[in-house]
Amino acid sequence: MEYNIGDIVRTKKQHPCGSKLWEITRVGVDFKLKCLGCSHVIMLERHKALKMITKRIEKEEGRN
Ligand SMILES: [Zn+2]
C-alpha cells in the first residue's frame, strides 16, 4: 500500500499516551509519524513503518 503525507494510519501497538492513530508527516526511505494523541513524532525506516501500520483511516474518522 502506498502512503502519502497527511494520511492518518492506525498501528498495531499503541503509543504510551493511549493513541493508535498517527499522521504521516514524511514518506521516503524513512517515514515520520506524528501521534494524534500527544503530537510526539517518531521516525522509522520504511520497512518498519510498513510493518507497524495496520490500516489507513479516513481523515474525518481519524481526527473526529
Ligand atoms: Zn502519543
N, CA, C, O and the ligand as a Tripos MOL2 file, in Angstrom:
@<TRIPOS>MOLECULE
protein
  257   255    65     0     0
PROTEIN
NO_CHARGES

@<TRIPOS>ATOM
      1 N           0.8460   -1.2000    0.0000 N.3       1 MET1
      2 CA          0.0000    0.0000    0.0000 C.3       1 MET1
      3 C           0.8800    1.2480    0.0000 C.2       1 MET1
      4 O           1.9170    1.2930    0.6620 O.2       1 MET1
      5 N           0.4630    2.2240   -0.7290 N.am      2 GLU2
      6 CA          1.2110    3.4840   -0.7690 C.3       2 GLU2
      7 C           0.6340    4.4660    0.2360 C.2       2 GLU2
      8 O          -0.5770    4.5250    0.4510 O.2       2 GLU2
      9 N           1.5080    5.2200    0.8340 N.am      3 TYR3
     10 CA          1.0850    6.2280    1.8010 C.3       3 TYR3
     11 C           1.5490    7.6010    1.3630 C.2       3 TYR3
     12 O           2.5690    7.7430    0.6870 O.2       3 TYR3
     13 N           0.8070    8.5880    1.7480 N.am      4 ASN4
     14 CA          1.1430    9.9680    1.4140 C.3       4 ASN4
     15 C           1.1720   10.8190    2.6650 C.2       4 ASN4
     16 O           0.5790   10.4760    3.6880 O.2       4 ASN4
     17 N           1.8700   11.9260    2.5640 N.am      5 ILE5
     18 CA          1.9010   12.8780    3.6670 C.3       5 ILE5
     19 C           0.4810   13.3370    3.9650 C.2       5 ILE5
     20 O          -0.2870   13.6700    3.0630 O.2       5 ILE5
     21 N           0.1550   13.3450    5.2440 N.am      6 GLY6
     22 CA         -1.1920   13.7520    5.6490 C.3       6 GLY6
     23 C          -2.1310   12.5920    5.8970 C.2       6 GLY6
     24 O          -3.2130   12.7760    6.4550 O.2       6 GLY6
     25 N          -1.7230   11.3790    5.4810 N.am      7 ASP7
     26 CA         -2.5740   10.2120    5.7360 C.3       7 ASP7
     27 C          -2.6180    9.9150    7.2310 C.2       7 ASP7
     28 O          -1.6350   10.0960    7.9490 O.2       7 ASP7
     29 N          -3.7700    9.4610    7.6740 N.am      8 ILE8
     30 CA         -3.9170    9.0270    9.0560 C.3       8 ILE8
     31 C          -3.9090    7.5010    9.0620 C.2       8 ILE8
     32 O          -4.6560    6.8600    8.3230 O.2       8 ILE8
     33 N          -3.0610    6.9390    9.9000 N.am      9 VAL9
     34 CA         -2.9420    5.4790    9.9360 C.3       9 VAL9
     35 C          -3.0790    4.9590   11.3630 C.2       9 VAL9
     36 O          -2.8820    5.6770   12.3430 O.2       9 VAL9
     37 N          -3.4240    3.6800   11.4300 N.am     10 ARG10
     38 CA         -3.5300    3.0080   12.7160 C.3      10 ARG10
     39 C          -2.3660    2.0250   12.8320 C.2      10 ARG10
     40 O          -1.9790    1.4000   11.8440 O.2      10 ARG10
     41 N          -1.8130    1.8900   14.0210 N.am     11 THR11
     42 CA         -0.7010    0.9630   14.2220 C.3      11 THR11
     43 C          -1.1110   -0.1730   15.1490 C.2      11 THR11
     44 O          -2.0660   -0.0710   15.9190 O.2      11 THR11
     45 N          -0.3470   -1.2640   15.0450 N.am     12 LYS12
     46 CA         -0.6170   -2.4400   15.8790 C.3      12 LYS12
     47 C          -0.4880   -2.1160   17.3560 C.2      12 LYS12
     48 O          -1.3500   -2.4460   18.1700 O.2      12 LYS12
     49 N           0.6270   -1.4550   17.6760 N.am     13 LYS13
     50 CA          0.9090   -1.1710   19.0820 C.3      13 LYS13
     51 C           0.4880    0.2380   19.3910 C.2      13 LYS13
     52 O           0.7140    1.1450   18.5900 O.2      13 LYS13
     53 N          -0.1250    0.4410   20.5470 N.am     14 GLN14
     54 CA         -0.4930    1.8110   20.8870 C.3      14 GLN14
     55 C           0.6790    2.5500   21.5130 C.2      14 GLN14
     56 O           1.5460    1.9630   22.1600 O.2      14 GLN14
     57 N           0.6720    3.8440   21.2980 N.am     15 HIS15
     58 CA          1.6820    4.7110   21.9090 C.3      15 HIS15
     59 C           1.4040    4.7730   23.4140 C.2      15 HIS15
     60 O           0.2590    4.5990   23.8310 O.2      15 HIS15
     61 N           2.4230    5.0160   24.2280 N.am     16 PRO16
     62 CA          2.1920    5.1270   25.6790 C.3      16 PRO16
     63 C           1.0630    6.0900   26.0730 C.2      16 PRO16
     64 O           0.4660    5.9400   27.1390 O.2      16 PRO16
     65 N           0.7740    7.0650   25.2270 N.am     17 CYS17
     66 CA         -0.3000    8.0070   25.5650 C.3      17 CYS17
     67 C          -1.6770    7.3980   25.3470 C.2      17 CYS17
     68 O          -2.6850    7.9920   25.7300 O.2      17 CYS17
     69 N          -1.7300    6.2040   24.7280 N.am     18 GLY18
     70 CA         -3.0160    5.5310   24.5480 C.3      18 GLY18
     71 C          -3.5740    5.6020   23.1420 C.2      18 GLY18
     72 O          -4.5560    4.9290   22.8290 O.2      18 GLY18
     73 N          -2.9580    6.4100   22.2900 N.am     19 SER19
     74 CA         -3.4680    6.5580   20.9290 C.3      19 SER19
     75 C          -2.8360    5.5340   19.9870 C.2      19 SER19
     76 O          -1.6660    5.1800   20.1300 O.2      19 SER19
     77 N          -3.6280    5.0660   19.0270 N.am     20 LYS20
     78 CA         -3.1020    4.1850   17.9870 C.3      20 LYS20
     79 C          -3.1350    4.8760   16.6340 C.2      20 LYS20
     80 O          -2.8450    4.2620   15.6070 O.2      20 LYS20
     81 N          -3.4850    6.1390   16.6380 N.am     21 LEU21
     82 CA         -3.6130    6.8650   15.3730 C.3      21 LEU21
     83 C          -2.4530    7.8210   15.1880 C.2      21 LEU21
     84 O          -2.0310    8.5120   16.1150 O.2      21 LEU21
     85 N          -1.9480    7.8410   13.9590 N.am     22 TRP22
     86 CA         -0.7870    8.6530   13.6300 C.3      22 TRP22
     87 C          -1.0260    9.3640   12.3080 C.2      22 TRP22
     88 O          -1.7300    8.8630   11.4310 O.2      22 TRP22
     89 N          -0.4290   10.5370   12.1830 N.am     23 GLU23
     90 CA         -0.4480   11.2340   10.9060 C.3      23 GLU23
     91 C           0.9270   11.0930   10.2740 C.2      23 GLU23
     92 O           1.9450   11.2860   10.9390 O.2      23 GLU23
     93 N           0.9560   10.7610    9.0050 N.am     24 ILE24
     94 CA          2.2260   10.6480    8.3000 C.3      24 ILE24
     95 C           2.6930   12.0400    7.9030 C.2      24 ILE24
     96 O           1.9840   12.7700    7.2100 O.2      24 ILE24
     97 N           3.8880   12.4010    8.3460 N.am     25 THR25
     98 CA          4.3930   13.7360    8.0170 C.3      25 THR25
     99 C           5.5730   13.6750    7.0780 C.2      25 THR25
    100 O           6.0360   14.7120    6.6010 O.2      25 THR25
    101 N           6.0700   12.4870    6.8020 N.am     26 ARG26
    102 CA          7.1520   12.3400    5.8390 C.3      26 ARG26
    103 C           7.1410   10.9280    5.2970 C.2      26 ARG26
    104 O           6.9630    9.9700    6.0500 O.2      26 ARG26
    105 N           7.3300   10.7920    3.9940 N.am     27 VAL27
    106 CA          7.4650    9.4680    3.3850 C.3      27 VAL27
    107 C           8.7480    9.4400    2.5690 C.2      27 VAL27
    108 O           9.2440   10.4800    2.1330 O.2      27 VAL27
    109 N           9.2760    8.2450    2.3670 N.am     28 GLY28
    110 CA         10.5280    8.1100    1.6340 C.3      28 GLY28
    111 C          11.2880    6.9260    2.1950 C.2      28 GLY28
    112 O          10.6830    5.9200    2.5650 O.2      28 GLY28
    113 N          12.6080    7.0310    2.2630 N.am     29 VAL29
    114 CA         13.3990    5.9580    2.8530 C.3      29 VAL29
    115 C          12.9930    5.7970    4.3170 C.2      29 VAL29
    116 O          12.8970    4.6860    4.8400 O.2      29 VAL29
    117 N          12.7610    6.9350    4.9550 N.am     30 ASP30
    118 CA         12.2490    6.9350    6.3200 C.3      30 ASP30
    119 C          10.8650    7.5570    6.3440 C.2      30 ASP30
    120 O          10.5400    8.4480    5.5580 O.2      30 ASP30
    121 N          10.0650    7.0600    7.2700 N.am     31 PHE31
    122 CA          8.7380    7.6180    7.4990 C.3      31 PHE31
    123 C           8.7620    8.4040    8.8010 C.2      31 PHE31
    124 O           9.4130    8.0080    9.7690 O.2      31 PHE31
    125 N           8.0530    9.5060    8.8120 N.am     32 LYS32
    126 CA          7.8530   10.2280   10.0700 C.3      32 LYS32
    127 C           6.3760   10.1490   10.3960 C.2      32 LYS32
    128 O           5.5160   10.4240    9.5590 O.2      32 LYS32
    129 N           6.1060    9.7660   11.6340 N.am     33 LEU33
    130 CA          4.7250    9.6570   12.0860 C.3      33 LEU33
    131 C           4.5160   10.5500   13.2930 C.2      33 LEU33
    132 O           5.3410   10.5920   14.2060 O.2      33 LEU33
    133 N           3.3990   11.2640   13.2830 N.am     34 LYS34
    134 CA          3.0660   12.1080   14.4290 C.3      34 LYS34
    135 C           1.8760   11.5090   15.1530 C.2      34 LYS34
    136 O           0.8250   11.2690   14.5570 O.2      34 LYS34
    137 N           2.0510   11.2730   16.4290 N.am     35 CYS35
    138 CA          0.9770   10.7050   17.2500 C.3      35 CYS35
    139 C          -0.1660   11.7130   17.3520 C.2      35 CYS35
    140 O           0.0430   12.8900   17.6480 O.2      35 CYS35
    141 N          -1.3830   11.2190   17.0990 N.am     36 LEU36
    142 CA         -2.5270   12.1320   17.1850 C.3      36 LEU36
    143 C          -2.9740   12.3300   18.6260 C.2      36 LEU36
    144 O          -3.7790   13.2160   18.9140 O.2      36 LEU36
    145 N          -2.4540   11.5050   19.5290 N.am     37 GLY37
    146 CA         -2.8260   11.6460   20.9330 C.3      37 GLY37
    147 C          -2.0150   12.7360   21.6150 C.2      37 GLY37
    148 O          -2.5620   13.5690   22.3380 O.2      37 GLY37
    149 N          -0.7050   12.7280   21.3810 N.am     38 CYS38
    150 CA          0.1650   13.6310   22.1430 C.3      38 CYS38
    151 C           1.1110   14.4420   21.2540 C.2      38 CYS38
    152 O           1.9370   15.1960   21.7660 O.2      38 CYS38
    153 N           1.0010   14.2970   19.9320 N.am     39 SER39
    154 CA          1.8280   15.0440   18.9710 C.3      39 SER39
    155 C           3.3020   14.6560   18.9730 C.2      39 SER39
    156 O           4.1260   15.3440   18.3700 O.2      39 SER39
    157 N           3.6360   13.5640   19.6410 N.am     40 HIS40
    158 CA          5.0050   13.0620   19.6180 C.3      40 HIS40
    159 C           5.3240   12.5920   18.1970 C.2      40 HIS40
    160 O           4.4860   11.9760   17.5400 O.2      40 HIS40
    161 N           6.5420   12.8860   17.7270 N.am     41 VAL41
    162 CA          6.9360   12.4970   16.3760 C.3      41 VAL41
    163 C           8.0000   11.4110   16.4360 C.2      41 VAL41
    164 O           8.9730   11.5220   17.1820 O.2      41 VAL41
    165 N           7.8080   10.3600   15.6420 N.am     42 ILE42
    166 CA          8.8270    9.3180   15.5620 C.3      42 ILE42
    167 C           9.2640    9.1670   14.1170 C.2      42 ILE42
    168 O           8.5040    9.4480   13.1910 O.2      42 ILE42
    169 N          10.5000    8.7190   13.9370 N.am     43 MET43
    170 CA         11.0000    8.4550   12.5980 C.3      43 MET43
    171 C          11.3560    6.9780   12.5250 C.2      43 MET43
    172 O          12.0180    6.4400   13.4120 O.2      43 MET43
    173 N          10.9070    6.3310   11.4560 N.am     44 LEU44
    174 CA         11.1020    4.8950   11.2930 C.3      44 LEU44
    175 C          11.5990    4.6060    9.8940 C.2      44 LEU44
    176 O          11.2760    5.3150    8.9400 O.2      44 LEU44
    177 N          12.3980    3.5430    9.7880 N.am     45 GLU45
    178 CA         12.7490    3.0840    8.4430 C.3      45 GLU45
    179 C          11.4640    2.6160    7.7650 C.2      45 GLU45
    180 O          10.5340    2.1320    8.4100 O.2      45 GLU45
    181 N          11.4440    2.7750    6.4560 N.am     46 ARG46
    182 CA         10.2380    2.4710    5.6960 C.3      46 ARG46
    183 C           9.6600    1.0850    5.9880 C.2      46 ARG46
    184 O           8.4630    0.9390    6.2350 O.2      46 ARG46
    185 N          10.5360    0.0610    5.9560 N.am     47 HIS47
    186 CA         10.0090   -1.2980    6.1340 C.3      47 HIS47
    187 C           9.4380   -1.5030    7.5300 C.2      47 HIS47
    188 O           8.4820   -2.2570    7.7090 O.2      47 HIS47
    189 N          10.0240   -0.8290    8.5230 N.am     48 LYS48
    190 CA          9.4890   -0.9400    9.8840 C.3      48 LYS48
    191 C           8.1460   -0.2460    9.9850 C.2      48 LYS48
    192 O           7.2140   -0.7440   10.6160 O.2      48 LYS48
    193 N           8.0650    0.9050    9.3560 N.am     49 ALA49
    194 CA          6.8030    1.6410    9.3900 C.3      49 ALA49
    195 C           5.6980    0.8310    8.7160 C.2      49 ALA49
    196 O           4.5710    0.7720    9.2070 O.2      49 ALA49
    197 N           6.0340    0.2090    7.5900 N.am     50 LEU50
    198 CA          5.0230   -0.5590    6.8560 C.3      50 LEU50
    199 C           4.5680   -1.7670    7.6570 C.2      50 LEU50
    200 O           3.4140   -2.1840    7.5570 O.2      50 LEU50
    201 N           5.4760   -2.3340    8.4560 N.am     51 LYS51
    202 CA          5.1120   -3.4760    9.2990 C.3      51 LYS51
    203 C           4.2140   -3.0520   10.4490 C.2      51 LYS51
    204 O           3.3320   -3.7900   10.8880 O.2      51 LYS51
    205 N           4.4640   -1.8550   10.9150 N.am     52 MET52
    206 CA          3.7680   -1.3560   12.0950 C.3      52 MET52
    207 C           2.3500   -0.8810   11.7850 C.2      52 MET52
    208 O           1.4470   -0.9860   12.6150 O.2      52 MET52
    209 N           2.1770   -0.3590   10.5780 N.am     53 ILE53
    210 CA          0.8850    0.2140   10.2070 C.3      53 ILE53
    211 C          -0.0890   -0.8940    9.8330 C.2      53 ILE53
    212 O           0.2350   -1.7590    9.0180 O.2      53 ILE53
    213 N          -1.2680   -0.8730   10.4180 N.am     54 THR54
    214 CA         -2.2550   -1.8980   10.0890 C.3      54 THR54
    215 C          -3.2640   -1.4140    9.0620 C.2      54 THR54
    216 O          -3.7170   -2.2000    8.2310 O.2      54 THR54
    217 N          -3.6200   -0.1620    9.0990 N.am     55 LYS55
    218 CA         -4.5520    0.3300    8.0890 C.3      55 LYS55
    219 C          -4.5580    1.8400    8.0080 C.2      55 LYS55
    220 O          -4.1290    2.5510    8.9160 O.2      55 LYS55
    221 N          -5.0620    2.2910    6.8840 N.am     56 ARG56
    222 CA         -5.2130    3.7280    6.7130 C.3      56 ARG56
    223 C          -6.6370    4.0940    7.0910 C.2      56 ARG56
    224 O          -7.5920    3.3930    6.7560 O.2      56 ARG56
    225 N          -6.7540    5.1920    7.7860 N.am     57 ILE57
    226 CA         -8.0520    5.6410    8.2890 C.3      57 ILE57
    227 C          -8.4860    6.8310    7.4460 C.2      57 ILE57
    228 O          -7.6600    7.6280    7.0020 O.2      57 ILE57
    229 N          -9.7810    6.9370    7.2320 N.am     58 GLU58
    230 CA        -10.2730    8.1380    6.5700 C.3      58 GLU58
    231 C          -9.9930    9.3360    7.4640 C.2      58 GLU58
    232 O         -10.1150    9.2510    8.6860 O.2      58 GLU58
    233 N          -9.6200   10.4420    6.8550 N.am     59 LYS59
    234 CA         -9.1950   11.5850    7.6530 C.3      59 LYS59
    235 C         -10.2600   12.0680    8.6420 C.2      59 LYS59
    236 O          -9.9420   12.4140    9.7790 O.2      59 LYS59
    237 N         -11.4880   12.0910    8.2180 N.am     60 GLU60
    238 CA        -12.5560   12.5930    9.0900 C.3      60 GLU60
    239 C         -12.6650   11.7130   10.3290 C.2      60 GLU60
    240 O         -12.8450   12.2020   11.4440 O.2      60 GLU60
    241 N         -12.5510   10.3950   10.1080 N.am     61 GLU61
    242 CA        -12.6800    9.4410   11.2030 C.3      61 GLU61
    243 C         -11.5170    9.5810   12.1780 C.2      61 GLU61
    244 O         -11.6910    9.5110   13.3950 O.2      61 GLU61
    245 N         -10.3070    9.7850   11.6050 N.am     62 GLY62
    246 CA         -9.1250    9.8650   12.4370 C.3      62 GLY62
    247 C          -9.0550   11.1110   13.2990 C.2      62 GLY62
    248 O          -8.4650   11.1000   14.3790 O.2      62 GLY62
    249 N          -9.6490   12.1600   12.8250 N.am     63 ARG63
    250 CA         -9.4930   13.4140   13.5530 C.3      63 ARG63
    251 C         -10.6190   13.7120   14.5130 C.2      63 ARG63
    252 O         -10.4450   14.4790   15.4610 O.2      63 ARG63
    253 N         -11.7260   13.1390   14.2890 N.am     64 ASN64
    254 CA        -13.0110   13.4590   14.9370 C.3      64 ASN64
    255 C         -13.0030   14.8060   15.6680 C.2      64 ASN64
    256 O         -14.0130   15.1970   16.2540 O.2      64 ASN64
    257 ZN          1.1730    9.5790   21.8130 Zn       65 ZN65
@<TRIPOS>BOND
     1     1     2 1
     2     2     3 1
     3     3     4 2
     4     3     5 am
     5     5     6 1
     6     6     7 1
     7     7     8 2
     8     7     9 am
     9     9    10 1
    10    10    11 1
    11    11    12 2
    12    11    13 am
    13    13    14 1
    14    14    15 1
    15    15    16 2
    16    15    17 am
    17    17    18 1
    18    18    19 1
    19    19    20 2
    20    19    21 am
    21    21    22 1
    22    22    23 1
    23    23    24 2
    24    23    25 am
    25    25    26 1
    26    26    27 1
    27    27    28 2
    28    27    29 am
    29    29    30 1
    30    30    31 1
    31    31    32 2
    32    31    33 am
    33    33    34 1
    34    34    35 1
    35    35    36 2
    36    35    37 am
    37    37    38 1
    38    38    39 1
    39    39    40 2
    40    39    41 am
    41    41    42 1
    42    42    43 1
    43    43    44 2
    44    43    45 am
    45    45    46 1
    46    46    47 1
    47    47    48 2
    48    47    49 am
    49    49    50 1
    50    50    51 1
    51    51    52 2
    52    51    53 am
    53    53    54 1
    54    54    55 1
    55    55    56 2
    56    55    57 am
    57    57    58 1
    58    58    59 1
    59    59    60 2
    60    59    61 am
    61    61    62 1
    62    62    63 1
    63    63    64 2
    64    63    65 am
    65    65    66 1
    66    66    67 1
    67    67    68 2
    68    67    69 am
    69    69    70 1
    70    70    71 1
    71    71    72 2
    72    71    73 am
    73    73    74 1
    74    74    75 1
    75    75    76 2
    76    75    77 am
    77    77    78 1
    78    78    79 1
    79    79    80 2
    80    79    81 am
    81    81    82 1
    82    82    83 1
    83    83    84 2
    84    83    85 am
    85    85    86 1
    86    86    87 1
    87    87    88 2
    88    87    89 am
    89    89    90 1
    90    90    91 1
    91    91    92 2
    92    91    93 am
    93    93    94 1
    94    94    95 1
    95    95    96 2
    96    95    97 am
    97    97    98 1
    98    98    99 1
    99    99   100 2
   100    99   101 am
   101   101   102 1
   102   102   103 1
   103   103   104 2
   104   103   105 am
   105   105   106 1
   106   106   107 1
   107   107   108 2
   108   107   109 am
   109   109   110 1
   110   110   111 1
   111   111   112 2
   112   111   113 am
   113   113   114 1
   114   114   115 1
   115   115   116 2
   116   115   117 am
   117   117   118 1
   118   118   119 1
   119   119   120 2
   120   119   121 am
   121   121   122 1
   122   122   123 1
   123   123   124 2
   124   123   125 am
   125   125   126 1
   126   126   127 1
   127   127   128 2
   128   127   129 am
   129   129   130 1
   130   130   131 1
   131   131   132 2
   132   131   133 am
   133   133   134 1
   134   134   135 1
   135   135   136 2
   136   135   137 am
   137   137   138 1
   138   138   139 1
   139   139   140 2
   140   139   141 am
   141   141   142 1
   142   142   143 1
   143   143   144 2
   144   143   145 am
   145   145   146 1
   146   146   147 1
   147   147   148 2
   148   147   149 am
   149   149   150 1
   150   150   151 1
   151   151   152 2
   152   151   153 am
   153   153   154 1
   154   154   155 1
   155   155   156 2
   156   155   157 am
   157   157   158 1
   158   158   159 1
   159   159   160 2
   160   159   161 am
   161   161   162 1
   162   162   163 1
   163   163   164 2
   164   163   165 am
   165   165   166 1
   166   166   167 1
   167   167   168 2
   168   167   169 am
   169   169   170 1
   170   170   171 1
   171   171   172 2
   172   171   173 am
   173   173   174 1
   174   174   175 1
   175   175   176 2
   176   175   177 am
   177   177   178 1
   178   178   179 1
   179   179   180 2
   180   179   181 am
   181   181   182 1
   182   182   183 1
   183   183   184 2
   184   183   185 am
   185   185   186 1
   186   186   187 1
   187   187   188 2
   188   187   189 am
   189   189   190 1
   190   190   191 1
   191   191   192 2
   192   191   193 am
   193   193   194 1
   194   194   195 1
   195   195   196 2
   196   195   197 am
   197   197   198 1
   198   198   199 1
   199   199   200 2
   200   199   201 am
   201   201   202 1
   202   202   203 1
   203   203   204 2
   204   203   205 am
   205   205   206 1
   206   206   207 1
   207   207   208 2
   208   207   209 am
   209   209   210 1
   210   210   211 1
   211   211   212 2
   212   211   213 am
   213   213   214 1
   214   214   215 1
   215   215   216 2
   216   215   217 am
   217   217   218 1
   218   218   219 1
   219   219   220 2
   220   219   221 am
   221   221   222 1
   222   222   223 1
   223   223   224 2
   224   223   225 am
   225   225   226 1
   226   226   227 1
   227   227   228 2
   228   227   229 am
   229   229   230 1
   230   230   231 1
   231   231   232 2
   232   231   233 am
   233   233   234 1
   234   234   235 1
   235   235   236 2
   236   235   237 am
   237   237   238 1
   238   238   239 1
   239   239   240 2
   240   239   241 am
   241   241   242 1
   242   242   243 1
   243   243   244 2
   244   243   245 am
   245   245   246 1
   246   246   247 1
   247   247   248 2
   248   247   249 am
   249   249   250 1
   250   250   251 1
   251   251   252 2
   252   251   253 am
   253   253   254 1
   254   254   255 1
   255   255   256 2
@<TRIPOS>SUBSTRUCTURE
     1 MET1         2 RESIDUE 1 A MET
     2 GLU2         6 RESIDUE 1 A GLU
     3 TYR3        10 RESIDUE 1 A TYR
     4 ASN4        14 RESIDUE 1 A ASN
     5 ILE5        18 RESIDUE 1 A ILE
     6 GLY6        22 RESIDUE 1 A GLY
     7 ASP7        26 RESIDUE 1 A ASP
     8 ILE8        30 RESIDUE 1 A ILE
     9 VAL9        34 RESIDUE 1 A VAL
    10 ARG10       38 RESIDUE 1 A ARG
    11 THR11       42 RESIDUE 1 A THR
    12 LYS12       46 RESIDUE 1 A LYS
    13 LYS13       50 RESIDUE 1 A LYS
    14 GLN14       54 RESIDUE 1 A GLN
    15 HIS15       58 RESIDUE 1 A HIS
    16 PRO16       62 RESIDUE 1 A PRO
    17 CYS17       66 RESIDUE 1 A CYS
    18 GLY18       70 RESIDUE 1 A GLY
    19 SER19       74 RESIDUE 1 A SER
    20 LYS20       78 RESIDUE 1 A LYS
    21 LEU21       82 RESIDUE 1 A LEU
    22 TRP22       86 RESIDUE 1 A TRP
    23 GLU23       90 RESIDUE 1 A GLU
    24 ILE24       94 RESIDUE 1 A ILE
    25 THR25       98 RESIDUE 1 A THR
    26 ARG26      102 RESIDUE 1 A ARG
    27 VAL27      106 RESIDUE 1 A VAL
    28 GLY28      110 RESIDUE 1 A GLY
    29 VAL29      114 RESIDUE 1 A VAL
    30 ASP30      118 RESIDUE 1 A ASP
    31 PHE31      122 RESIDUE 1 A PHE
    32 LYS32      126 RESIDUE 1 A LYS
    33 LEU33      130 RESIDUE 1 A LEU
    34 LYS34      134 RESIDUE 1 A LYS
    35 CYS35      138 RESIDUE 1 A CYS
    36 LEU36      142 RESIDUE 1 A LEU
    37 GLY37      146 RESIDUE 1 A GLY
    38 CYS38      150 RESIDUE 1 A CYS
    39 SER39      154 RESIDUE 1 A SER
    40 HIS40      158 RESIDUE 1 A HIS
    41 VAL41      162 RESIDUE 1 A VAL
    42 ILE42      166 RESIDUE 1 A ILE
    43 MET43      170 RESIDUE 1 A MET
    44 LEU44      174 RESIDUE 1 A LEU
    45 GLU45      178 RESIDUE 1 A GLU
    46 ARG46      182 RESIDUE 1 A ARG
    47 HIS47      186 RESIDUE 1 A HIS
    48 LYS48      190 RESIDUE 1 A LYS
    49 ALA49      194 RESIDUE 1 A ALA
    50 LEU50      198 RESIDUE 1 A LEU
    51 LYS51      202 RESIDUE 1 A LYS
    52 MET52      206 RESIDUE 1 A MET
    53 ILE53      210 RESIDUE 1 A ILE
    54 THR54      214 RESIDUE 1 A THR
    55 LYS55      218 RESIDUE 1 A LYS
    56 ARG56      222 RESIDUE 1 A ARG
    57 ILE57      226 RESIDUE 1 A ILE
    58 GLU58      230 RESIDUE 1 A GLU
    59 LYS59      234 RESIDUE 1 A LYS
    60 GLU60      238 RESIDUE 1 A GLU
    61 GLU61      242 RESIDUE 1 A GLU
    62 GLY62      246 RESIDUE 1 A GLY
    63 ARG63      250 RESIDUE 1 A ARG
    64 ASN64      254 RESIDUE 1 A ASN
    65 ZN65       257 GROUP 0 **** ****
